[in-house]
Amino acid sequence: MPESEGNLSIFPNPSAGYVNVRTTNGEMLLQINVYSLTGQVLYHEKLGRAVNERLIDLKLSKGVYLLEVVTETSRINKQLILQ
């Protein structure tokens, strides 16, 4: 089941690397960032066209990360677990 907070759904979580990021209210995704728990940027994608869903492939080690999604009206942070 997708994990959602407000207007954002991310799944699967935990994930093996592929993560689907989707807005649930039709808002457009502008940017997706993944940070280590120490704040280092490990993944950054600025979306060049208006979409409300994006599949990302994170080639990162197993662990806990912070996923940040920027939409037209908000900035949402979620914990992401890679296993």
CORTAUR-V99673 format. One line per field, one symbol per residue. phi: phi as a letter, one per 40 degrees, with the letter a starting at -180 (. if undefined). psi: psi as a letter, one per 30 degrees, with the letter a starting at -180 (. if undefined). burial: # if it has 16 or more other C-alpha atoms within 10 Angstrom, else .. Layout:
BEGIN
phi->???
psi->???
burial->???
END
This chain:
BEGIN
phi->.ccbbgbbbbacacbcicbcbacbbgcccbabbbbcccgccbaaacccbcbbaacbbccbcdibbbbbbbbcbabbbbcbbbb
psi->kkkkjcgkkklljllfekkkkkkfgflkkekkkkklfggkkfkkkjkfljlgkkkkjjillkaklkkkkkaefljkkkkkkk.
burial->.......################...#########.......#........##...........#######......#.###.
END
